[in-house]
Amino acid sequence: MSDPHDDRMGRPDGHHYDAPESDDDRVGKAWVYLALGVLVLTLMVLIATGTVEVFPH
């Protein structure tokens, strides 16, 4: 018979609780998201100004 305390941390899909990320992982992801956001923003500005054509004539 299983211990009832083991099921407290379980989720309905059968996976157990995941440990929180370390500070280094979180900071690394923040930099990656920031770089991705700057890239997308730059691309949007280039498309809006007509420098990069989405549908060439």
C-alpha positions as CSV (number, residue, x, y, z in Angstrom):
1,M,0.0,0.0,0.0
2,S,1.4,3.4,-0.9
3,D,2.0,6.2,1.5
4,P,-0.8,8.9,1.3
5,H,1.8,11.6,1.6
6,D,3.4,10.5,-1.7
7,D,0.3,11.5,-3.6
8,R,0.1,15.0,-2.2
9,M,2.8,16.2,-4.6
10,G,1.5,14.2,-7.5
11,R,-0.5,15.8,-10.4
12,P,-3.4,14.3,-12.2
13,D,-1.2,13.4,-15.2
14,G,1.0,11.2,-13.0
15,H,4.1,13.5,-12.9
16,H,5.6,14.5,-9.6
17,Y,6.5,18.0,-8.5
18,D,9.4,19.6,-10.4
19,A,12.0,21.4,-8.4
20,P,12.3,25.1,-8.9
21,E,15.0,26.4,-11.4
22,S,18.3,27.6,-10.2
23,D,19.0,31.3,-10.3
24,D,21.6,30.8,-13.1
25,D,19.0,29.0,-15.3
26,R,16.5,31.7,-14.7
27,V,18.9,34.5,-15.5
28,G,20.1,32.7,-18.6
29,K,16.5,32.3,-19.9
30,A,15.8,36.0,-19.2
31,W,18.7,36.9,-21.4
32,V,17.6,34.6,-24.2
33,Y,14.0,36.0,-24.0
34,L,15.4,39.5,-24.1
35,A,17.5,38.8,-27.2
36,L,14.6,37.1,-28.9
37,G,12.3,40.1,-28.1
38,V,14.9,42.5,-29.5
39,L,15.2,40.4,-32.7
40,V,11.5,40.3,-33.2
41,L,11.1,44.0,-32.5
42,T,13.9,44.8,-35.0
43,L,12.3,42.6,-37.6
44,M,8.9,44.3,-37.1
45,V,10.4,47.7,-37.5
46,L,12.2,46.7,-40.7
47,I,9.0,45.3,-42.1
48,A,7.0,48.4,-41.1
49,T,9.5,50.7,-42.7
50,G,9.6,48.7,-45.9
51,T,13.2,47.7,-45.7
52,V,12.3,44.0,-45.6
53,E,9.4,43.0,-47.8
54,V,7.2,40.2,-46.7
55,F,5.4,39.8,-50.0
56,P,7.8,41.0,-52.8
57,H,6.1,42.6,-55.8
